[in-house]
């Protein structure tokens, strides 16, 4: 399917990319390849807000210690609850490596939207490699349990018209596990 100046990959295309090693998905399971994308599963790490900082704490996104202190990372979780009206960061089970002519649009699977969860749309840039950290927001009136290994998000992969000249080389390159936000750049 042609979308603007890119082509969205079908299940046939995705299986070809993966079997040829052009797209790396680890661990790979045939069941995550869908009609026009790949489902990403819940990983075993989350980052939650640091409640010990109290209600007077103001996180300064330009200050490294403030950003670092604002989150607590929890590892090795087989299940966890996302509190009501709360945002967490969650890692995917899958590690991805994209070539320099392939990018991905990440969206939440509709089942989770119907449970009151939202995930802001994300882009996986051409050349990215690593696990994906998703911002997960529970808009519902009660905590919602998630289990590691559950299909949660969906990535639609699209080829770029040309190979990118500057493949992704940002601070999240090669990330393994949940990754809190980087420090924001000061405006000039």
N, C-alpha and C positions, 0 to 999 in steps of 0.2 A: 504494500500500500504506500503510495507516495503522499507525503505530508509536507507541503512547502517544498523545501529543497533537501528533504531527507526521506529515507525509506524505513518504515517500521518492519522489524523482523518478525516473521511468523514462527510457529513451533518448528516447522521444517528447517527454516534458516537457523534458528537458535541451536537446534541439535547439531547441525552442520558446523556452526561456529565452535561449539563446545568440543565436538569430536575431533576437529582439526586443530584445537588448541588456540584458536584465535580469541576465544572468550573463555576465561577460566572461572569456574564456579566450584568451590570446595566447601563442605562436602557436597557432592553432586548426587541427586536422586532424580530419576526420570519423572517422578510425580510432581516436581515443582515446575516443570516446563508446561506452560499453558498455551492456549490458542495463539496469543500474540505477546507473550512475555514470560517472565520467570517469577514465581512466588518466592519471597524471602521469609524465612522462619524466625521465630522468636529465639534469641540467643540466651545465654545464661548470666548476663551481666546487665546491671542497670546503674544509673547515676540518679540520685534523688537530692532534693534540696536539703541543706544542712540545717535542720530544725534547731540545733543548739545555738545558732547565732542569734536567735530571738527576733521579735517583730521590728526592732529598731534598726536592724542591719540593712544597709543599702549596698547592693552589689554594684561595684564600679567595673563595667566591662573593659575599661582601659587600664586596669590595675591587675597584674598577674596574681598577686596574693589574694586579692578579693575574689577573682574568678575561681582560683583553686580552692579557696575555703568555702565557697558557696555550694559545692557538691560533695556528696559522699558516694563512692563507688562500692557496689556490692557485687561480689563474684560468686560463681558456682551455684547459682540459683536454678532449681528445677521448676519452681513456680514462684510467683510473686503477685501481689495485688497493687493495682494502680489506684491510689486513694481518689475519692470523688473530688471533682473540681481541682485537679492537680496535674502538673506536668512532670514527666520524668524523661530521662534519656535512656534508650534501650539499644542494645547491639543486636545485629542479625547473626544468625548461626553461620550464614554463608560469607565466605571470603571471595571477593571478585577481583578479576584483572581484566580491564577493558583495553582493547587496542586503540591506536590513535585515530581511528575513523568510526568509533562506536561510542555512543553516549546513552544514558538511561534516564527515564522519567520515573520517579518512585511515587506511588500512590498507595493508600490504604485499601485493603480488600473490603468489599462492601459489607460483609458480615459484621466486621468490627465497627464500621460506621453506624450500623443499626443498633449496636450496643452502646452508642454514645461516645465512642473513641474518635479522635481526630489526629491526623498526622499532617502537618503542613507539607505541601508538595516539595519534593527535593529533586535535585539533578545530580546524576553521577557523571562527572566529566570524562571525556575521552582521555585515556591514559591512566585513569585512576586504578589503584590496587589497594585492597584492604577490606575490612569488614565495614558495614554501614551502620552509623549511629543515627537513630531516628528519634525525633522529638515526639513523644506520645502524650496526648492530653485526654484525660477522662472528663468529659463534659457531663457525665451522668450523676444522678443523685446518690449513688452508692459505689463503694469500691468494686473494682472488676479484676478478677483473677486471670492471669495469663500463665501459660505453661511453655517451657522451653521446647522447641521443636514444632510448635504450632505455626501453620501457614498464616502470615500476618499482613505482609505488604506485597505489592506487585510492581515489577519493573518492566516497563515497555522500552525496548532497545531500538534505537534508530541510528542509521548510518549517516554520517555527515557527507555533504557533497564532495568534499576533498578531505584528505588527512589534515588534522590540525597541525599547525606549525609549532604550537606551544602546548604539548600534552600536559595534563594536570601535574603540577609539582608543588602544590600547596602543603600546608602544615598537617593535613590529615592523610597524606600519602603514606601508605603502608600501615595504617592503623590496625591494631588487633585489639579487640575488646571495645567497650564503650569509651567514648572520648568526649569529655566535657568541652565546652566552646573554647576557642582560642581567645586571646586578648584582642580586643578591637583596636584597630589602628586609630591613633589620634588624628582628628581632622586638622588640616593645615590652615 
